[in-house]
């Protein structure tokens, strides 16, 4: 009887003790995590005393789109993880301070300013007096310091990401009364905006160029490419919608304008690339947009494309594992078809040996180097032969979301050089030197 009483007594007692221990462990872990959170918040909110022995941190101007976003302070720790990684010899610099994925990048016409759009809803403008400098200060208020007409897709009042189009006014540094440069730029005015520009669909990419062909008056023309099948043209200054075209190819991959504003080309779900001509009236305004040619030759979907700087050729990358160079300087009004000038194999392969797909391609200002992106890999090719000039296997941690060449050589460590910028999902923008276009090896 005694043993039975002991057993009936010990079971609930042991259960109570075990349950109490578990509860204590749970609350101990809970309070440990709360203390860690409080310590982190306190450290982030505590004012930092300036250190006269250290150089000033990188400065950038943040422009909230419609909603303002509080930016987290960026830590410039001496034990920065970037310093522990293997440094690529073409890696010039890293622009930090973004709190989310960098979705787009845009150089000014002289290459000395770089604007970035971030998924946190902010636009930042960096002054690149020296692309290799770790401190990005704004220069004089001369016109070359101004980034004119910054266009970015943002989050509209409907909270549909990438569905609204904003045009910001001049972004430039103005001298103070003492003649010294302001540390931060004033918020530029939003010249115009459009909500839900492609109904409920998101915008895949924007392309903006000054229209200089024929009777065009030099105004900025913008193309917005939807994730559906529509592409719209906009007047940069007025925000007026100039026309809409439909690729009729299930879904778009991207679209771009030729540098002179004459042609619009789209890569979509199918293997063919459609090209439209923007026809201008005598007064310089857009008269109509006509489909004038179709690039046929790829055997699978075209993932991305770019124009050469003379607007007479198009380079396409396809899932069929090839790059093609097309001559579009043909008499299409006489039914002359565009011609394939070159077919080059994509030299990048994955770990299983399969050919990789390029997500972005862009040709250098001198037309000699083709920069390509596949996931997180950056590769430079000789534009003439397709041979690999150099490769950065992990240009960013995570996918590269955009690339842009500085339109001309810019200062890098006391010399001038061609520079490529890449944006990443890792909240950073990186600057890269161009490799030699005809290496001796």
Buried (B, 14 or more C-beta within 10 A) or exposed (E): EEEEEEEEEEEEEEEEEEEEEEEEEEEEEEEEEEEEEEEEEEEEEEEEEEEEEEEEBBBBBBBBBBEEBEBEEEEEEEEEEEEEEEEBEBBBBBBBBBBEBBBBBBBBBBBBBBBBBBBBBBBBBBBBBBBBBEEBBBBEEEEEBBBBBBBBBBBBEEEBBBBBBBBBBEBBBEEEEEEEBBEEBEBBEBBBBBEBBBEEBBBBBBBBBBBBBBEBEEBBBBBBBBBBBBBBBBBBEEBEEBBEBBBEBEBBBBBBBBBBBBBBBBBBBBBBBBBBBBBBEEEEBBBEBBEBBEBEBBEEBBBBBBBBBEBBBBBBBBBBBBBBBBBBEBEBEEEEBBBBEBEBEBBBEEEEEEBBBBBBBBBBBBBBBBBBBBBBBBBBBBBBEBEBBBBBEBBBBBBBBBBBBBBBBBBBEEEEBBBBBBBBBBBBBBBBBBBBBEEEE
